[in-house]
Each structure stands twice: as C-alpha cells, then as structure tokens.
Amino acid sequence: MSNAKVLAAEAVESHVRAFFEGHSVEVVVRDLGPGRRDAVPVLRVLVVGPGPRSDSWAYVTAGCWAAMEKDGHGLEFVMTAHVRDQRFIDLMAMVAYYHCGGHQLDLEHSMPIGEPWTPGSACDHLLISLPYLHGPDLEHCPLPGGDARILWTLPVTAAEIEFRKHQGHEALEQLFDDTEINPTDPFRASVV
C-alpha cells in the first residue's frame, strides 16, 4: 500500500477533525476482508459524536479518495444518524466497497442497501446528495495533490427512488424540503 494513500486518508481525517472541532472523533479501521480488501485498502470510518456543530452522529469514510481518485479529484461519504451504532460503521464500509468495487457513485446516484437502514425503517436505499446538514465547509476537503468531495448518503425509501426516476432528483429534494423530513429519523414516513 502506498504512503500517498495513507497520507490522503489521514488528510481526510484531519479535515473532518477540524470541521467537527469540539466533537469526539473515533477512527475505526475497516478491513473489508479477503477478496474485498484491495478495493479500499486504507478504509477508515470516522465516527463523530454529537457536539457544537450537530446533535447527531456523523460517520465519514476515509480511504475512498485514495482508492478511486482521478487527476487528484475523488469522493468520500458522510452519513448522519441519531445514535452511535456499529450498523452505521458497517453501512459506510458497504458504501465504500460499492463505490470502489465497481459501482462508482456520484452526486444524485443511489444504491440499494438490501435491507432496512435500521430494523423497522422503511428506508432501504441511500441517495447520494450534497451534505446539506453540514454544508460546503465539510464537503470540500483539500488533500495533498488534489481534493475530495464529501457527499451525503441519505437513507431513502424505494418509493422515493422510484419517484426520483420519473420526476428527477431536484423534485425529490424539493419534497424533502417541503415536508421538512428529519433525515436522522429511521422511522420517518416516505414523502411519496
């Protein structure tokens, strides 16, 4: 594994720590195991506790950029949740593998989770969106030799994904705004 990949993951971590100053930040090193390890060899999930910026938990990947960057540009992902739970660390590892293992994600893409976001939740997909809860200061992460864009993995329902296919991403986001969804509520109702 190259030193540059490790330095890039460390730079993402430094950016996240600076953005979430005053919050606890735990680094969970994730080894995806045999057959998957090579897709994201330096994967870490940064677990950010509640604090001055947010009363929610944030889970941020560090290592996707290092595995997938093109001309110095690449992505990392953030998810917000109501609690600290290993489930969300595992989901972020799944997002990282999905993105780096052959299904490259980008803004306005989505991915199926294959089960509810949390037990009993209607949300079983993730929508890749701008990190509205945290803003552009988290989104834009300068790195040695480039920059990472940290995008939001918003849990959504299959019906919302179907609506987006027909009405467009902006129309779905407008519905989220109009109904004032709580994006960290695993039991929120579908907006369609």
Number of C-alpha atoms within 10 A of each C-alpha: 8 9 7 12 19 16 16 25 23 17 20 28 23 14 19 23 17 12 15 21 13 13 19 14 20 15 15 14 13 19 15 19 9 7 7 13 15 16 20 25 20 25 27 27 27 24 26 22 20 19 14 10 13 15 14 16 22 24 27 27 29 34 30 29 30 27 23 19 14 10 9 15 16 19 27 27 29 26 25 26 18 14 14 17 13 10 11 22 22 14 18 26 24 15 25 29 21 15 22 21 17 9 12 14 20 17 15 14 14 18 19 18 16 8 13 17 22 16 10 10 17 20 26 19 23 23 24 21 20 20 21 11 14 17 12 14 12 19 22 15 22 16 19 10 10 15 20 24 22 27 27 24 26 20 28 27 23 17 16 20 23 13 16 17 11 10 11 13 19 11 13 20 14 11 15 17 11 10 11 10 14 12 17 16 15 19 15 15 14 15 16 13
